[in-house]
Each structure stands twice: as C-alpha cells, then as structure tokens.
Amino acid sequence: MLLIEEEMAVLEKGEVLQVAADRHDLVETVRSWVDENGHTVEEEYVASGVTTLIVRKGAAPAAKAT
C-alpha cells in the first residue's frame, strides 16, 4: 500500500494509476483505500489470478472535524 500511496501522491487530479495484485485481501484493501481517499476505480478485471485495478485520482479528502 505504501508504494500505491507514494505513486498516487505524484499524480495530478484526474490521472490514472494501474494497480495489479494477486492477493484478494490486497485488492479489498486497495478498494477501501480508494473510497476513503476520494479516488475512483475506473476499471477492474482479473486474468490468470491477477486482479488489475485502474484507479483515477480524485480530490483530496476533506479534513474531518475533531
């Protein structure tokens, strides 16, 4: 996840990142992280046991009031 976060940080809003994973738990973690951080999964497909997600960078999440 750290590498995904680092790569998304350098992208501009609207640009895409391709993420490939062969572990279902990692795919679920990426989906959750995408939702929590205001990004969008544009495409998702599985081939030979590897899930590929195309993630579009969205706006930074709003700060939560404490």
LOKEDREN-888660 format. One record per atom (N, C-alpha, C): y, x, z. Coordinates in steps of 0.02 Angstrom, whole numbers, plus 50000, padded with zeros to 5 digits. Atoms other than C-alpha are relative to their C-alpha. Layout:
BEGIN
YXZ
...
//
This chain:
BEGIN
499405004150000
500005000050000
500635004350000
499414995849997
501185014250035
500235002149931
499824998050068
501115020149855
500314994249961
499725005950033
501445002449793
500724998850023
499325000949974
502955000749907
500475005249973
499584994650026
503635017649851
500174998949926
499885001250071
503435013249667
500464994149989
499565005850007
504254996149688
500715001750020
499334998249976
505725004149779
500435003049945
499604996850053
506245013849623
500114995549940
499915004750055
506114998949506
500634995850010
499435004749999
507604988049462
499724992950003
500205007049999
507524969349492
499814997749930
500245002550065
506514961349352
499515004549965
500484995550030
505494976749308
499304998650029
500685001549979
503594976349324
499615006350018
500464994749978
502254986849408
499304997349991
500705001850006
500414986349364
499615003050058
500404997849942
499254987349515
499274998449985
500725001050010
497364989649496
499645001650064
500394999049939
496134987949639
499294997549990
500705002150005
494254986949654
499744997250066
500195002949935
494264980049832
500374993450009
499715006649992
494544961549863
500514999850057
499545000249944
495374964650031
500685003149982
499374996950021
496674975949950
500384995249954
499685004850044
497024962949816
500344994650042
499715005049956
497324949949953
500625002750036
499434996949965
498474962050046
500595000649952
499464999350049
499484965349887
500314993249987
499725006750012
499654946649852
500454997850058
499605001949941
500284943650030
500655004050002
499414995649999
501484958450021
500504997849947
499565002350055
502164952249853
500384993850022
499675006249977
502524934949926
500525001350055
499564998649944
503304941850085
500635003849980
499454995750020
504454953549989
500404997449940
499605003150052
505134941649858
499835002049929
500224998150067
504154948349710
499554994449973
500425005050032
503054938549589
499415003349965
500574997850039
501294941149523
500044996249934
499925003050066
501564937949337
499334998749966
500655000650030
499774940749281
499485002950049
500554997449960
498104943649364
499354999149961
500645000650034
496434947449283
499505005050028
500544995949974
494754955049326
499585002349941
500454997250051
493734966649214
499595005550033
500474995049972
492204976649267
500115001150074
499934999549928
492534972949450
500685002650024
499344997549981
494334979149447
500514994449986
499475005050007
495754966849478
500655003649983
499354997350020
497394970649391
500524994750011
499445004549986
499004962749452
500625002949965
499364998150028
500624963349354
500534996950046
499535002349949
501994962149486
500725001149976
499304999650019
503804958349442
500425000550063
499574999049942
505094964849564
500534994650003
499495005149988
506204951449638
500555002750044
499464998149955
507674951549754
499715002350066
500214997849933
507544960049923
499984993850045
500045005849955
507004947850059
500624999650045
499435000949955
508394940550165
499825002450070
500124997749931
508584947950338
499874994050044
500175005449954
507814937250472
500445000450062
499595000349939
508904931650616
499565001250061
500384998749939
508354937650786
500224995950058
//
